Amino acid sequence: MEPGNYCDVMVDIETGGTRPDHAPILQIAAVKFNLAEKTVDTTSMFDRCLLIPPGRYWDEGTRSWWGEQKRSILQDIYSRMEDPRTVMQAFADWAGYSPIQPLRFWAKPTSFDFSFIASYFTDFEIMNPFHFRFATDMNSYIRGMAGDSSLPTFKTEFVGDAHNAIYDTINQIDAVFKATEHFRPTPVLEHAS
């Protein structure tokens, strides 16, 4: 991979339910990063909120869960909601399409976020810039690095508001970087005397 190339994309969504066939996506955030270099593309982060399209509806258990969270987070999401087709097209354009170097979709977990994102791209007949073969589950990656499939998670200090997708993505990248360094530390090169 070329230096400064950001083919890894951490994605996080906030939703109105857990079923990708009918629950709405409320917020999509995504940040490009380079795992090999442990760098983040801070010049272009995606953070948009979506109006609920026809055929999508709240799960009442999830609505109750949101009622127990910090109220300002959901209020901010509502205040920024846009046409969902517009947001999905903007997300596809932001991610970009590369036949040479496929994007690597990262999430916590991919089984949740990728399913929702893929279903919305299908609903709006927009080409998905991500392929399921290049989707990486953050926790599975860390468990593989640790060689321990029972590892519940890798704890780092969370910065910002949890359940605000942009903060979640940034913290998830931080956890990936720190876990990589923890389980596979970069060797220190000794200078020849």
LINGI-V359292 format. One record per residue. N is the residue number from 1. RES is the residue in one letter. NEAR is the number of other C-alpha atoms within 10 Angstrom. Layout:
n->[N	N]
res->[RES	RES]
near->[NEAR	NEAR]
This chain:
n->[1	2	3	4	5	6	7	8	9	10	11	12	13	14	15	16	17	18	19	20	21	22	23	24	25	26	27	28	29	30	31	32	33	34	35	36	37	38	39	40	41	42	43	44	45	46	47	48	49	50	51	52	53	54	55	56	57	58	59	60	61	62	63	64	65	66	67	68	69	70	71	72	73	74	75	76	77	78	79	80	81	82	83	84	85	86	87	88	89	90	91	92	93	94	95	96	97	98	99	100	101	102	103	104	105	106	107	108	109	110	111	112	113	114	115	116	117	118	119	120	121	122	123	124	125	126	127	128	129	130	131	132	133	134	135	136	137	138	139	140	141	142	143	144	145	146	147	148	149	150	151	152	153	154	155	156	157	158	159	160	161	162	163	164	165	166	167	168	169	170	171	172	173	174	175	176	177	178	179	180	181	182	183	184	185	186	187	188	189	190	191	192	193]
res->[M	E	P	G	N	Y	C	D	V	M	V	D	I	E	T	G	G	T	R	P	D	H	A	P	I	L	Q	I	A	A	V	K	F	N	L	A	E	K	T	V	D	T	T	S	M	F	D	R	C	L	L	I	P	P	G	R	Y	W	D	E	G	T	R	S	W	W	G	E	Q	K	R	S	I	L	Q	D	I	Y	S	R	M	E	D	P	R	T	V	M	Q	A	F	A	D	W	A	G	Y	S	P	I	Q	P	L	R	F	W	A	K	P	T	S	F	D	F	S	F	I	A	S	Y	F	T	D	F	E	I	M	N	P	F	H	F	R	F	A	T	D	M	N	S	Y	I	R	G	M	A	G	D	S	S	L	P	T	F	K	T	E	F	V	G	D	A	H	N	A	I	Y	D	T	I	N	Q	I	D	A	V	F	K	A	T	E	H	F	R	P	T	P	V	L	E	H	A	S]
near->[10	7	9	14	17	20	20	22	25	27	28	30	26	21	23	23	21	18	15	20	14	18	20	26	26	23	26	24	22	27	24	28	22	20	17	14	13	15	17	21	14	9	7	11	17	16	20	22	23	22	18	18	16	8	9	16	14	17	17	11	12	15	13	10	12	16	11	9	12	13	10	11	15	17	10	12	19	15	9	14	16	16	12	21	18	11	19	22	17	14	21	16	13	14	21	14	15	11	7	6	10	16	21	21	26	27	25	20	16	21	13	16	23	25	14	22	21	18	15	21	18	12	12	13	12	14	14	21	20	21	13	14	9	13	20	21	19	22	22	18	16	24	18	13	16	17	11	11	13	8	13	11	13	15	9	13	8	14	11	12	13	15	19	22	25	26	18	25	27	23	19	23	26	19	21	19	18	18	21	19	14	13	14	11	10	9	7	6	6	6	5	4	3]
